[in-house]
């Protein structure tokens, strides 16, 4: 026995070491679509806090602002108060149902095109490609020993990544305060500590997730690939490899004779060795009729941002970015074969096409019971929220009776109750309000600055713009009546726009026999 370790089993590796992915640059319709979506989404994120929206002299002029200090959310002409948080909840529900709709229709298109992880990772990959070169150059540089040239490239690349990450974290804080003012405070060191902490945290997460982990987030960390299995069915569009066209594979760029596609299952299996070459096909022309369109060039693998082989079928690593479609179409054009060996298709259409039938058009696949139901629910919530926004009142009243004492018997025998009234003015201008009693015959009221001599059926209260006015009112009524009588206190705006609201309360008197 040479070592005590000989008595135990060798160490077992439970996790495979990460294999760095070097996506190759490609041009095509889906790559250009990704460019467009990336440009739009990044522009929306970075530019939105700087857009202005005139709300008058009493409200902030930032188009989109989450004003935590004053508990307001502004989005262009819409202003959401804390008690209207159900609008935000509705938007979140719409986002969830929309994600279900997109996934059941076109697979993980959200992941492949608009997910923040995808967008920022794509941006970092383009920066890396600009500094280190394309796929082959990056692999060569990765294997090269560290030297001055390699170190300079690494420092430059990571410095740009960090600048992008800082800009990402910095842009986020501008949604929570006036952007120009906060930017000046950040640079002169007078910004709140929370602003610097937020920038630091988001810089770290953006750099770590987008620049370092990249595809690891999509494959291992994100829960959506696991959830999507419940959203997909045999009629959902996905990026698929047409095995009945591509198998068995061969090596080479051209063929002398067209392929006869064999749809049976054995022909679809990937050969492990002995793939026919151009020399073999030239010596035996009949063999050309037994091969598929795939030339096993691995172009689809080289461009994949997660490094998977789509020819192995649907898998958790596929984010449906469709770059493999662009790569394969380019190769098929070079070898003179039909495009879309890899393309968007459904499991149901694969079965039809493999049997020689005509697949159902994609538009018809999208219009089915499941997707229509998702869309109707999504649209219904949206229409309901728009209706609520259009009909909501910009005035609100809340009344609370003073419980100590419940009532006071005055010297003339009348009974007095006191109430705390809160009036919410949700307009961005000051408004004059009138508070009145509805019901309770013979009752009069006065405010906290009034007296019994100035009592009337209503009082007035000025309320500032976007503020809650609070006052105390006193209501006096004859002692004859029910021990507890329901009343309604109404508030009415006296400006041109008008509007009113009411709240229920009650008036208490001494009980019978007291």
C-alpha positions as CSV (number, residue, x, y, z in Angstrom):
1,X,0.0,0.0,0.0
2,X,1.7,3.2,-1.2
3,X,-0.8,5.6,0.4
4,X,-3.8,5.5,2.7
5,X,-5.8,6.9,-0.2
6,X,-5.5,3.5,-1.8
7,X,-8.0,2.2,0.7
8,X,-10.8,4.5,-0.5
9,X,-12.5,5.1,-3.8
10,X,-11.1,7.7,-6.1
11,X,-12.7,11.2,-5.8
12,X,-15.9,11.4,-7.8
13,X,-16.6,14.6,-9.8
14,X,-20.2,15.5,-9.6
15,X,-20.1,18.7,-11.6
16,X,-18.5,19.3,-15.0
17,X,-16.1,22.2,-15.2
18,X,-17.4,25.2,-17.3
19,X,-16.5,25.2,-20.9
20,X,-16.2,28.9,-22.0
21,X,-18.4,29.7,-24.9
22,X,-17.0,31.9,-27.8
23,X,-20.0,32.8,-30.0
24,X,-19.1,33.5,-33.6
25,X,-20.4,36.6,-35.4
26,X,-23.1,36.0,-37.9
27,X,-25.3,38.2,-40.1
28,X,-28.9,37.4,-41.0
29,X,-32.5,38.3,-40.5
30,X,-32.6,37.2,-36.8
31,X,-29.3,38.7,-36.0
32,X,-30.5,42.0,-37.4
33,X,-33.7,41.6,-35.4
34,X,-31.7,41.1,-32.2
35,X,-29.7,44.2,-33.1
36,X,-32.8,46.3,-33.4
37,X,-34.4,45.0,-30.2
38,X,-31.2,45.5,-28.3
39,X,-30.9,49.1,-29.5
40,X,-34.5,49.8,-28.6
41,X,-34.5,48.2,-25.2
42,X,-31.2,49.8,-24.2
43,X,-32.4,53.2,-25.5
44,X,-35.6,52.9,-23.4
45,X,-33.6,52.0,-20.3
46,X,-31.0,54.7,-20.5
47,X,-33.0,57.5,-22.1
48,X,-36.4,57.3,-20.3
49,X,-35.3,59.1,-17.0
50,X,-34.2,62.1,-19.0
51,X,-37.5,62.6,-20.8
52,X,-39.5,65.6,-19.6
53,X,-43.3,65.9,-19.2
54,X,-45.0,69.2,-18.2
55,X,-47.3,68.6,-15.3
56,X,-47.5,72.3,-14.2
57,X,-45.7,74.2,-11.5
58,X,-46.7,71.9,-8.6
59,X,-45.5,68.5,-9.9
60,X,-42.2,67.1,-11.1
61,X,-41.5,67.3,-14.8
62,X,-39.8,63.9,-15.2
63,X,-41.8,61.7,-17.5
64,X,-41.2,58.5,-15.6
65,X,-40.5,58.9,-11.9
66,X,-40.9,56.7,-8.8
67,X,-41.1,59.3,-6.1
68,X,-40.7,57.3,-3.0
69,X,-40.4,60.3,-0.7
70,X,-43.8,61.6,-1.7
71,X,-45.2,58.1,-2.4
72,X,-46.1,58.8,-6.0
73,X,-45.5,57.0,-9.3
74,X,-45.5,59.2,-12.4
75,X,-45.6,57.8,-16.0
76,X,-46.2,60.5,-18.5
77,X,-49.8,61.7,-17.9
78,X,-50.6,59.0,-15.4
79,X,-50.0,59.5,-11.7
80,X,-50.4,56.5,-9.3
81,X,-51.0,57.0,-5.5
82,X,-50.3,54.4,-2.9
83,X,-53.9,53.5,-2.5
84,X,-54.0,52.8,-6.3
85,X,-51.3,50.2,-6.2
86,X,-53.7,47.7,-7.8
87,X,-52.7,49.4,-11.1
88,X,-49.2,48.2,-10.6
89,X,-50.4,44.8,-9.6
90,X,-52.5,44.7,-12.8
91,X,-49.4,45.5,-14.9
92,X,-47.5,42.7,-13.2
93,X,-50.3,40.3,-13.9
94,X,-50.4,41.4,-17.5
95,X,-46.7,40.9,-17.8
96,X,-47.0,37.4,-16.4
97,X,-49.9,36.4,-18.7
98,X,-48.1,38.1,-21.6
99,X,-45.0,35.9,-20.9
100,X,-47.3,32.8,-20.9
101,X,-48.8,33.9,-24.2
102,X,-45.4,34.5,-25.8
103,X,-44.0,31.2,-24.6
104,X,-47.0,29.1,-25.6
105,X,-46.9,30.8,-29.1
106,X,-43.2,31.2,-30.0
107,X,-41.3,29.4,-27.2
108,X,-38.6,31.3,-25.3
109,X,-38.7,34.3,-27.7
110,X,-38.6,36.6,-24.6
111,X,-35.4,34.9,-23.4
112,X,-33.8,35.1,-26.9
113,X,-34.6,38.7,-27.7
114,X,-35.8,41.0,-24.9
115,X,-34.7,39.5,-21.5
116,X,-32.3,41.9,-19.7
117,X,-29.8,39.1,-19.2
118,X,-29.8,38.4,-23.0
119,X,-29.6,42.1,-23.9
120,X,-26.7,42.9,-21.7
121,X,-24.9,39.7,-22.3
122,X,-25.2,40.4,-26.1
123,X,-23.8,43.8,-25.5
124,X,-20.8,42.4,-23.5
125,X,-20.2,39.8,-26.2
126,X,-20.0,42.5,-28.9
127,X,-17.5,44.4,-26.8
128,X,-15.4,41.3,-26.3
129,X,-15.5,40.6,-30.0
130,X,-14.5,44.2,-30.8
131,X,-11.4,43.9,-28.5
132,X,-10.4,40.2,-28.9
133,X,-11.6,39.5,-32.4
134,X,-14.1,36.8,-33.5
135,X,-14.5,33.3,-32.3
136,X,-11.2,31.8,-33.6
137,X,-9.2,34.8,-32.5
138,X,-10.7,34.6,-29.0
139,X,-10.0,30.9,-28.7
140,X,-6.4,31.5,-29.8
141,X,-6.0,34.4,-27.3
142,X,-7.5,32.2,-24.5
143,X,-4.9,29.5,-25.1
144,X,-2.0,31.9,-25.4
145,X,0.2,32.6,-22.4
146,X,-0.3,35.8,-20.5
147,X,1.9,38.6,-22.0
148,X,1.8,42.4,-22.5
149,X,-0.5,42.2,-25.5
150,X,-3.0,39.8,-23.9
151,X,-2.9,41.7,-20.6
152,X,-3.6,45.0,-22.4
153,X,-6.6,43.4,-24.2
154,X,-7.9,41.9,-20.9
155,X,-7.6,45.2,-19.0
156,X,-9.3,47.2,-21.8
157,X,-12.1,44.7,-22.2
158,X,-12.9,44.5,-18.5
159,X,-12.6,48.3,-18.1
160,X,-15.3,48.8,-20.8
161,X,-17.5,46.1,-19.2
162,X,-17.2,47.9,-15.9
163,X,-18.1,51.2,-17.5
164,X,-21.2,49.7,-19.0
165,X,-22.1,48.1,-15.6
166,X,-21.7,51.5,-13.8
167,X,-23.8,53.2,-16.5
168,X,-26.4,50.5,-15.9
169,X,-26.5,51.0,-12.2
170,X,-26.4,54.7,-12.6
171,X,-29.3,54.8,-15.0
172,X,-31.5,52.8,-12.5
173,X,-31.2,55.4,-9.7
174,X,-32.4,58.2,-12.0
175,X,-35.9,56.6,-12.0
176,X,-36.2,57.5,-8.4
177,X,-35.2,61.2,-8.3
178,X,-34.9,64.1,-10.7
179,X,-32.3,62.8,-13.1
180,X,-30.3,66.0,-13.8
181,X,-30.2,67.0,-10.2
182,X,-29.2,63.6,-9.0
183,X,-26.5,63.3,-11.6
184,X,-24.9,66.5,-10.4
185,X,-25.1,65.3,-6.8
186,X,-23.5,61.9,-7.7
187,X,-20.5,63.7,-9.3
188,X,-20.0,66.3,-6.5
189,X,-20.4,63.7,-3.8
190,X,-23.6,65.1,-2.2
191,X,-26.0,62.3,-3.4
192,X,-27.6,60.1,-0.7
193,X,-25.7,57.1,0.5
194,X,-28.4,54.8,-0.9
195,X,-27.7,56.2,-4.4
196,X,-24.0,55.2,-4.2
197,X,-24.9,51.8,-2.6
198,X,-27.5,51.1,-5.4
199,X,-25.0,51.9,-8.1
200,X,-22.4,49.6,-6.5
201,X,-24.8,46.7,-6.1
202,X,-26.2,47.0,-9.7
203,X,-22.7,47.4,-11.1
204,X,-21.6,44.2,-9.4
205,X,-24.6,42.2,-10.5
206,X,-24.5,43.5,-14.1
207,X,-20.8,42.8,-14.4
208,X,-21.1,39.4,-12.7
209,X,-24.2,38.1,-14.5
210,X,-23.7,39.7,-17.9
211,X,-19.9,39.7,-18.4
212,X,-18.7,36.7,-16.4
213,X,-21.5,34.1,-15.9
214,X,-23.4,34.8,-19.2
215,X,-25.0,31.6,-20.4
216,X,-24.6,30.0,-17.0
217,X,-27.4,32.3,-15.8
218,X,-29.8,31.0,-18.5
219,X,-28.9,27.4,-18.1
220,X,-28.5,27.0,-14.3
221,X,-29.8,30.0,-12.4
222,X,-32.9,31.2,-14.2
223,X,-36.1,29.3,-13.3
224,X,-37.9,30.1,-16.5
225,X,-36.5,27.2,-18.6
226,X,-37.9,24.8,-16.1
227,X,-41.3,26.6,-15.9
228,X,-41.6,26.8,-19.7
229,X,-42.2,23.1,-19.9
230,X,-45.7,23.7,-18.6
231,X,-46.2,26.5,-21.1
232,X,-45.1,24.7,-24.2
233,X,-47.1,22.1,-26.2
234,X,-46.8,20.2,-29.5
235,X,-48.1,23.3,-31.3
236,X,-45.7,25.9,-29.9
237,X,-43.2,27.3,-32.3
238,X,-39.6,26.5,-31.4
239,X,-36.2,26.5,-33.1
240,X,-35.9,23.0,-34.5
241,X,-33.5,21.0,-36.6
242,X,-35.3,19.1,-39.4
243,X,-33.6,15.7,-38.8
244,X,-35.5,14.1,-41.7
245,X,-33.8,16.5,-44.1
246,X,-30.4,16.7,-42.5
247,X,-29.6,13.1,-41.6
248,X,-27.4,11.2,-42.2
249,X,-24.7,14.0,-42.3
250,X,-21.7,14.3,-44.5
251,X,-18.5,16.4,-44.7
252,X,-17.9,18.9,-47.5
253,X,-19.3,22.0,-49.1
254,X,-20.9,20.7,-52.3
255,X,-22.6,17.6,-53.6
256,X,-23.0,16.3,-57.2
257,X,-26.5,15.0,-56.6
258,X,-29.4,16.0,-54.5
259,X,-30.3,14.1,-51.4
260,X,-33.2,11.8,-50.9
261,X,-34.4,12.3,-47.4
262,X,-35.1,9.2,-45.3
263,X,-37.6,10.0,-42.6
264,X,-37.2,6.8,-40.6
265,X,-35.9,6.9,-37.1
266,X,-32.6,5.0,-37.7
267,X,-31.5,7.5,-40.3
268,X,-32.1,10.4,-37.9
269,X,-29.5,9.1,-35.5
270,X,-26.2,11.0,-35.6
271,X,-23.4,8.9,-37.0
272,X,-20.4,8.7,-34.6
273,X,-17.8,7.9,-37.3
274,X,-17.3,7.2,-41.0
275,X,-19.2,10.3,-42.3
276,X,-19.1,10.2,-46.1
277,X,-16.7,12.8,-47.6
278,X,-16.5,14.4,-51.0
279,X,-13.9,11.9,-52.2
280,X,-16.2,9.0,-51.2
281,X,-19.2,10.5,-53.0
282,X,-17.2,11.1,-56.2
283,X,-16.1,7.5,-56.2
284,X,-19.6,6.2,-55.5
285,X,-22.3,8.7,-56.9
286,X,-25.1,6.4,-55.7
287,X,-24.1,7.2,-52.1
288,X,-25.1,10.9,-52.7
289,X,-28.8,9.9,-52.7
290,X,-28.5,8.4,-49.2
291,X,-27.2,11.4,-47.4
292,X,-28.9,14.4,-45.8
293,X,-28.4,18.2,-46.2
294,X,-26.4,18.7,-43.0
295,X,-22.7,18.8,-43.8
296,X,-21.7,18.7,-40.0
297,X,-19.9,22.1,-40.2
298,X,-21.0,23.0,-36.7
299,X,-21.8,26.5,-37.7
300,X,-25.0,26.3,-35.7
301,X,-23.0,25.4,-32.6
302,X,-20.3,28.1,-33.2
303,X,-22.9,31.0,-33.2
304,X,-25.0,29.8,-30.3
305,X,-24.6,32.1,-27.2
306,X,-25.1,29.2,-24.8
307,X,-22.9,26.7,-26.8
308,X,-25.6,24.0,-27.4
309,X,-26.1,21.9,-30.5
310,X,-29.6,22.4,-31.7
311,X,-29.4,19.2,-33.7
312,X,-29.7,17.3,-30.4
313,X,-33.3,18.5,-30.0
314,X,-35.1,20.8,-27.6
315,X,-33.0,21.4,-24.5
316,X,-32.9,23.8,-21.5
317,X,-30.0,25.7,-23.0
318,X,-31.8,26.9,-26.1
319,X,-33.1,30.5,-25.6
320,X,-34.7,30.6,-29.1
321,X,-32.5,33.4,-30.3
322,X,-32.5,31.8,-33.8
323,X,-28.9,32.7,-34.6
324,X,-28.4,29.1,-35.6
325,X,-31.0,29.6,-38.3
326,X,-29.0,32.5,-39.8
327,X,-25.8,30.4,-39.7
328,X,-27.4,27.3,-41.2
329,X,-29.1,29.3,-43.9
330,X,-25.8,30.8,-44.9
331,X,-24.2,27.4,-45.2
332,X,-27.2,25.9,-47.1
333,X,-26.9,28.8,-49.6
334,X,-23.3,28.0,-50.2
335,X,-23.9,24.3,-50.8
336,X,-26.9,24.9,-53.0
337,X,-29.5,23.3,-50.8
338,X,-32.8,24.7,-49.5
339,X,-32.7,27.0,-46.5
340,X,-34.4,26.4,-43.2
341,X,-32.7,23.1,-42.4
342,X,-32.9,24.8,-39.0
343,X,-36.0,27.0,-38.5
344,X,-39.0,27.8,-36.5
345,X,-41.4,24.9,-36.4
346,X,-43.6,22.9,-34.0
347,X,-43.5,19.3,-32.9
348,X,-46.8,18.6,-34.7
349,X,-45.4,20.1,-37.9
350,X,-42.2,18.0,-37.6
351,X,-44.3,14.8,-37.6
352,X,-46.3,16.0,-40.7
353,X,-43.2,17.1,-42.6
354,X,-41.2,13.9,-41.8
355,X,-44.1,11.9,-43.3
356,X,-44.0,14.1,-46.5
357,X,-47.1,16.2,-45.6
358,X,-47.6,19.9,-45.8
359,X,-47.0,21.7,-42.4
360,X,-49.7,24.0,-41.1
361,X,-48.9,27.7,-41.6
362,X,-47.4,29.4,-38.6
363,X,-50.2,32.0,-38.4
364,X,-52.8,29.2,-38.0
365,X,-50.6,27.6,-35.3
366,X,-50.6,30.8,-33.3
367,X,-54.4,31.1,-33.5
368,X,-55.5,28.2,-31.3
369,X,-57.6,27.9,-28.2
370,X,-54.8,28.2,-25.7
371,X,-53.2,31.3,-27.2
372,X,-56.6,33.0,-27.8
373,X,-57.6,32.4,-24.2
374,X,-54.3,33.9,-22.9
375,X,-54.8,36.9,-25.2
376,X,-58.4,37.5,-24.1
377,X,-57.4,37.4,-20.4
378,X,-54.4,39.7,-21.1
379,X,-56.5,42.1,-23.1
380,X,-59.4,42.0,-20.7
381,X,-57.1,43.1,-17.8
382,X,-55.6,45.8,-20.0
383,X,-59.0,47.1,-21.1
384,X,-60.3,47.0,-17.5
385,X,-57.3,49.0,-16.2
386,X,-57.7,51.6,-19.0
387,X,-61.4,52.0,-18.2
388,X,-60.6,52.4,-14.5
389,X,-57.9,55.0,-15.3
390,X,-60.3,56.9,-17.5
391,X,-63.2,57.0,-15.0
392,X,-61.3,57.3,-11.7
393,X,-62.0,60.4,-9.6
394,X,-59.1,62.7,-8.7
395,X,-60.7,63.4,-5.3
396,X,-61.0,61.2,-2.3
397,X,-62.4,61.5,1.2
398,X,-61.9,59.4,4.4
399,X,-63.9,60.1,7.6
400,X,-63.2,58.8,11.0
401,X,-65.4,59.5,14.0
402,X,-63.6,60.7,17.2
403,X,-64.2,57.9,19.8
404,X,-63.1,59.8,22.9
405,X,-65.6,61.1,23.7
406,X,-68.2,59.5,21.5
407,X,-70.5,62.5,21.9
408,X,-70.9,65.6,24.0
409,X,-74.3,66.9,25.2
410,X,-74.3,70.7,25.0
411,X,-76.0,73.1,27.5
412,X,-78.9,73.6,25.1
413,X,-79.6,69.8,24.9
414,X,-78.1,69.3,21.4
415,X,-75.6,66.6,20.8
416,X,-72.2,67.1,19.2
417,X,-70.0,64.6,17.5
418,X,-66.5,65.2,16.2
419,X,-64.9,63.7,13.0
420,X,-61.4,63.7,11.5
421,X,-61.7,64.2,7.7
422,X,-58.9,63.5,5.2
423,X,-59.3,64.9,1.7
424,X,-57.0,63.6,-1.0
425,X,-56.4,66.1,-3.9
426,X,-54.9,64.0,-6.7
427,X,-54.6,67.0,-9.1
428,X,-51.3,68.8,-9.6
429,X,-52.9,72.2,-8.6
430,X,-54.4,73.6,-5.4
431,X,-58.2,73.2,-5.1
432,X,-60.9,74.6,-2.9
433,X,-63.1,71.9,-1.3
434,X,-66.5,72.0,0.2
435,X,-67.4,69.5,3.0
436,X,-71.1,68.9,3.6
437,X,-73.5,66.6,5.5
438,X,-75.9,64.4,3.7
439,X,-78.8,63.3,5.9
440,X,-79.2,63.9,9.7
441,X,-82.0,66.5,9.6
442,X,-81.4,69.7,11.6
443,X,-77.6,69.1,11.8
444,X,-75.0,71.9,11.3
445,X,-71.2,71.8,11.3
446,X,-68.1,73.9,11.7
447,X,-64.4,73.4,11.2
448,X,-61.6,73.4,13.7
449,X,-61.1,77.1,13.2
450,X,-64.9,77.9,13.5
451,X,-67.4,77.9,16.3
452,X,-71.1,77.2,17.0
453,X,-71.9,80.7,15.9
454,X,-70.5,80.1,12.4
455,X,-72.0,76.6,12.0
456,X,-73.7,75.7,8.7
457,X,-74.5,72.7,6.6
458,X,-71.0,72.8,5.0
459,X,-67.5,74.1,5.5
460,X,-64.7,74.9,3.0
461,X,-61.1,73.6,3.1
462,X,-58.2,74.5,0.7
463,X,-56.1,71.5,-0.3
464,X,-52.7,71.9,-1.9
465,X,-51.6,70.2,-5.1
466,X,-51.0,66.4,-4.8
467,X,-51.6,66.6,-1.1
468,X,-53.8,65.2,1.6
469,X,-55.7,67.9,3.5
470,X,-56.6,67.0,7.0
471,X,-59.1,68.8,9.3
472,X,-61.4,68.2,12.2
473,X,-65.1,69.0,12.0
474,X,-67.8,69.2,14.6
475,X,-71.4,68.2,13.9
476,X,-74.3,69.3,16.1
477,X,-77.8,67.8,15.8
478,X,-80.9,67.7,18.0
479,X,-80.9,65.1,20.8
480,X,-84.2,63.5,19.5
481,X,-83.4,60.6,17.3
482,X,-81.8,57.2,17.1
483,X,-78.8,56.4,19.4
484,X,-76.8,55.8,16.2
485,X,-77.9,57.3,12.9
486,X,-76.1,56.8,9.6
487,X,-74.8,59.9,7.9
488,X,-72.8,60.7,4.8
489,X,-70.1,63.3,4.6
490,X,-69.5,64.6,1.1
491,X,-66.6,66.5,-0.4
492,X,-67.0,68.5,-3.6
493,X,-64.4,70.4,-5.6
494,X,-65.3,73.9,-6.3
495,X,-63.1,74.4,-9.4
496,X,-64.1,74.2,-13.0
497,X,-63.4,70.4,-13.3
498,X,-65.5,69.7,-10.2
499,X,-65.8,66.2,-8.9
500,X,-67.0,64.8,-5.6
501,X,-66.7,61.8,-3.2
502,X,-68.4,60.7,-0.1
503,X,-67.7,58.5,2.9
504,X,-70.2,56.8,5.3
505,X,-70.1,57.4,9.0
506,X,-72.6,57.7,11.8
507,X,-73.9,60.2,14.4
508,X,-74.2,59.0,18.0
509,X,-76.6,60.2,20.7
510,X,-77.2,59.2,24.3
511,X,-79.2,55.9,24.4
512,X,-82.7,55.6,25.7
513,X,-82.9,56.0,29.5
514,X,-79.6,57.8,29.7
